Amino acid sequence: MRIAVLRERRPNEARVAATPESVKKFKALGAEIAVEAGAGAASYFADSDYAAAGATIAIDAAATLDGAEVVLKVQRPLDDELNAMKQGTMLAAMLAPYADREAVKSYAGKGVNAFAMEFMPRITRAQSMDVLSSQSNLAGYKAVIDAAATYGRAFPMMMTAAGTIAPARVFIMGVGVAGLQAIATAKRLGAIVSATDVRAATKEQVQSLGGTFVMVEDEESKASETKAGYAKEMSDAYKKKQAALIAETIKKQDIVITTALIPGRPAPMLVTEEMVRSMKPGSIIVDLATEQGGNCPLSKPGQTVEVNGVKIIGTVNLAGRLAADASSLYARNLFNFLSPLIDKTTKALKIDWNDEIIKGTCLTRDGEIVHPALKG
């Protein structure tokens, strides 16, 4: 079986889908690995390291894909990359199918069996394959580091002969993987941290990290989480009550980090323009949801804007800015996903199409769109 690892070509993407470590593991399972020249350069993995691990270094995308049965990528392929894949190829990547439904049709039309890694079911067996968790964890950390770098004051309390510096107040909105890591990072830097989420079950998680939980707690809030562990869309009445509480909380904050996303839908608006204008000059907002419309209407993807003295950071692909670590984790996710699909005797690809993980991630198969969320 031949596995192809392509160099990422989309803007702001420095990650790579395989590392020398994962190449060695695939080789041990009997696979052949072709890595496009320069694929790992932006993540500080040299071609020579891949070659030493047993990979063949291909000169371009076409040579990399030649004869490949499996293609590993970080982001969805460009048209020329897809066109170079043969019928029946297995493609595994973060395909963003909700953002580009036409691409899903293209996978089916090309006869590519496409698997969206971000659709990984949240079950115990799939935890080591969960790319959203591995990448969001780094994004939450980086959001706090970026905020600290932009903030014009210190994070921790400092007691000096010249006087005491008060600690920064950091408010995390959305307590998923990114939010929890943001809480932990801000606490390590010495800030006073509070957090909010529509899921009441996250209260104990916030408190266990030393944060204060902020939430309107009522009957609706008790059923605010799906069986898959995602936040539900709340009623307008609940949103109004929560917004009033958040508005009062935000006024007192120095740093606000928003992380709320709803799969397949625009990001919910959490910080209104009025809330932004209520904040102190010099305050910082980091919006992790700008690629899905943003949690603040004033944020702009890939830009830092300033409104009334408040800086709003809309950096895209935060995990990709920690490319070496992000690639290492993502490559392990892919290996953990793919290795059970390789027959230990024949060394060939053997997919159990009835497996829960396969059903959850497979978008297209044999020329058809098969994922229930994307049919029709």
N, C-alpha and C positions, 0 to 999 in steps of 0.2 A: 504494500500500500504506500502510495506517495502522498505526502502532505506538503502543501505550498504555504509559505508565509510571505505575505506581500508587504512592501513598504507602504505606509499610510500616506495618502496624498491630499487629504482634506485639510483645510486651514486650521491652525491652532492645535494640531494633533502631533504630539511627539512620542506617543506610546507605540509599542510593537506587540504583536500577538504571541510571540514566542521568545524565550530567552535561551541562552546556552544551556541553562539548567534543564528547561523543559525539553529541549532538543535531545539531550542525553537520555531523558526518560522515555521519549518516544522511540529513540533508537533501540533502547533496551526491550521494547515491545515488538521490535522487528520492522518498524516503519522506516521509510526513506523520507528525508526532509530536504526540501529545497527552500532556501531563504534568499529573497531578492537582495541584491547588493545594496548596502546602506540602510537596510530595514531597521536596524537597531541603533543607528548612529546617534539619533536625537535622544535616545535613552541610555547612551554610553555603553552599548554593547557592540563591539567591533566585529566586522566580518570574520576576522581571524579567530575570534572566540567561538563563533558559530561553527566555523570549519573544524576547529579543534574538538568540538563537541560531536562532530560527525555529520554536519549538514553540508549539502552542496550549495555553493554560492552561485546564484543565477544572475545574469547580467541585467535583465529587465523583467517586467511583469509577465510578458508573453513567455519568456523562457522559464520563469518560475512556475507558471501555470501549466506548462506543457506536460500532459500525462497525469496531472494531479487528480486524485480522487477526493481529497479533502482540502479545503481552503480555509485558513485561519486569518482573520482580520480583527482589527479593533472596531472600526466604523464600517458602515455599509460600503460596498464597492462602487466605484465609478463605472460608467457605461462601458468604457473600453476594457476594464478589468472583467466585468460580467460577461462581455461578449467573447472573451478569451477562455472562458470556462466551458468544459465539455458537458454535454447532457448527462445528468445523473450525478454530477459533482455535489458533494456535501459542503455547504458554506456555513461556517459558524462565526458569528460576530455580533456586535451590538448594532442591530439593524434599524432601530428607531422606526418600526413599521407604522406607528400612528402618525408620525411626522411626514412619511413619504409612502403613501399607499400605492402610488404608481410603481415604485420600485418593487413592491411585493408582487405586483402583476408581472413585472419584468422577470423576476426569479422564476415564476411559474411558466412564463412564456419560453424561457430559456431551458426549462427542464431541470433547473437547479433545485436541490433539496436544501432549503434555507432554514437555519435555526437561529432564532433571536435569543441571545444569551441573557438579555434583560428580562425575558419572560420566564426565567427559571422559577419553578414552583417553590414556595417557601415551606419546604418539608425538611425534616432532619437529614434525610439521605442526601439532599442537594445543597446543604449548607456550604460545603467546600467548593461548590460550583457557582455560588451566588455572586455574580459580577457587580450587581448594584450595591451589595454590602461592601465588597472589597474596595470599590472605587469611591463610594460615598464616605467611607471612613476617612480616606485621605482628603477628600474635599472638605469635610468638616474641620479637620485639622488646619488645612491651608487657609480656610476662610478666616480663622482666628488670627493666624500669623499675618495675613494680608491686612486685617483690620488693625493689628498692633503696629504694623509698619507705617500705616497711614495716619493713625491716631497721633495727635500732637502732644500727648501726655503719657505718663507711665501707667502700666497696668497694676502693679502691686502697691499696697500701702508702703510708704517709706518714711521712717522716722529719723530725722537728721537734726544736727545742732541748729540748723537754720529754720527748722519747722517740719511739720508732718505733711506728706503728700497723700491725699485720699486715694483709695483704690478705685479703679475704673468699674463702672457698672455695665455688665454685659447681659443682654437679653436674647435668648435663642428661641426662635419661632419655628416649631416643627421638631419633634423629638423622635426622629427615626435614627438610622445609623449615623448620618452626617451630624444631626443635632446632638446626639449623645457624645460624639467625639469632640464637637465644638465646646460643649459644656466642660468636658474633662480637660481640654487644652486651655480654655480660659481660666479654669480653676488653678491649673498648674502655673499659670502666669500670674496668679495672685489677684484676679478680679473677683468682685462680688457678682455671682451668676444667678440669674433666674431664667425660667423657660416656660413655654406654653405649648400645648398640643390639644387637638380635639379629642384625643383618645385618653380617657381617664386612666387607663392601665399604665400609662407612662409616668404617672405621678411618682411611684416608688422608684423608678429608674432615675428620674431627675434627682430625687432626694438622696439616693444612694451615692450619687456623684458630688453631693454637697451643694446642689442647687435648690432654689425655691421654686415651687410649682405654681403657675398662675393660670387659672381656668375657671370658667363658669361651670359649676358642677350641678347638673339637674338630671332629670330622667333621660333626656335625649343623649346626654353625654355618656350615659352608661352603655349605650349601644352604638358607639361611634367608630367601631373598628370592624373591618370585614374579616371573614374566616381566614383569608390569606395574610392578614396582618397589616393591611393598608388602611389608611384613614378613609372614612366615608365622607361624602358630600353632606354637609349639615344644612338644616332648614334656614330660611331667611331670618326667622325670629331668633334662632340661636345665634346666628352670625351677628345680629345687631347687639345682643347682650354681650357677646364675647368681644366685639369691636369696641364697645364702650369701656370695658375693663382694660383692654389692651391700650386704648388711647391714653388712659390715665397712667398706665405703667410705662409706656414709651417716653412720656415727658421726662421721666427721671433717669433715662438711660444714656450712657455714653456710646455704647456699641450695640447695634441690633443686627443679628444674623438670621436671615430667613431661609428656610430649607424645604418649605412645603410643596409637594408635587402630588398630583393625582394621575395615575396611569391613564393615558388616552384622552386626557382633557387639559385645557389650559390651566396653568398654575393659578391657585386661588389668590385673590388680592388680600393681603394681610396688613400692609402699611399704606394708608391713604396719603394723598398729598397733604391733607390737613394735619395728619400725624407727623409727617416729616417736618412741617413748618412749626410744630410745637416743640421740636427737639432743640437742644442747646446748640449754638454755633460751635463747630469743632467736632460734633458727633459724627459717627460713621454708621452706615448701613451697608451690609454685604448681602446681596441678593443672589442666592444660589440657583434660582429658578428662572433666570432671564431667558434661557433657551426655550422655555415653554410659556413665554409671555411675561414672566416676572411676578413676584409677590408684591412688588411696589410698582405703580404705574409710571413712576418717574425714572426707573432704572432702564439702562440701555445695554444690550448685549455687547460685551467687549469694551465697554467704556466706563470711566468714572465721571459722574456728573456731580455738580455742586448746586444745591438749592438752599438758599437762606443760610449759608454757612455749613450745611450738612452735606457730607460727601457720600454718594451712593455708588458703591462698587458693583459693577455688573460683569465681572470676569466670567468668561465661558470656559468650560472644561477645566475646572480647578484641579481635578485629579491628574490631568495631563501635564500640569505644571510641576508635578513630582514624578516625572516620567519613568525614572529608573524603578522606583518602588511600585508605582502603579502598574508598570509592565510586568514586573515580577509576580505581583498578585494576580493580575489578569491571566497571565500565561499559566499559572497554577490552576486557576479556575477552568481554563480551557482543557488542560491536561486531565483534570479530574472528571470533566464532562466526557471527553473523548475516549479515555483509556478503557472504560468498561465496554465500549462499542467495538473494540478490536479483539477478534477471536484469538485466543491464546495459542491455538494449534495451527491454524492456517495463516495467521498474521493479517487476515483480511478484515475489512469493515463488516460488521454484523450488527445491524440495528434492530432492536426489539421495538417495533412500531406501536406496541400496546403499553409500553412502559410509561408511567406517569410523567417522568421527566421529559421524555421524547414528545409526548402529546402536548405538554405545556409549552415547549420551545419551538416546535416545528411549525413553520409558516406555510411552506409549500412542499409538495411531494408529487413526483411523477407528473409534473405539468399542471397541477391543481393547487389552488389555495385551500389549505386544510384547517387552518386555525379558526376556531369558531368565532373569535372576536373580529376576524378580518374577512369572513365570507360575505358575499353579497355586495 
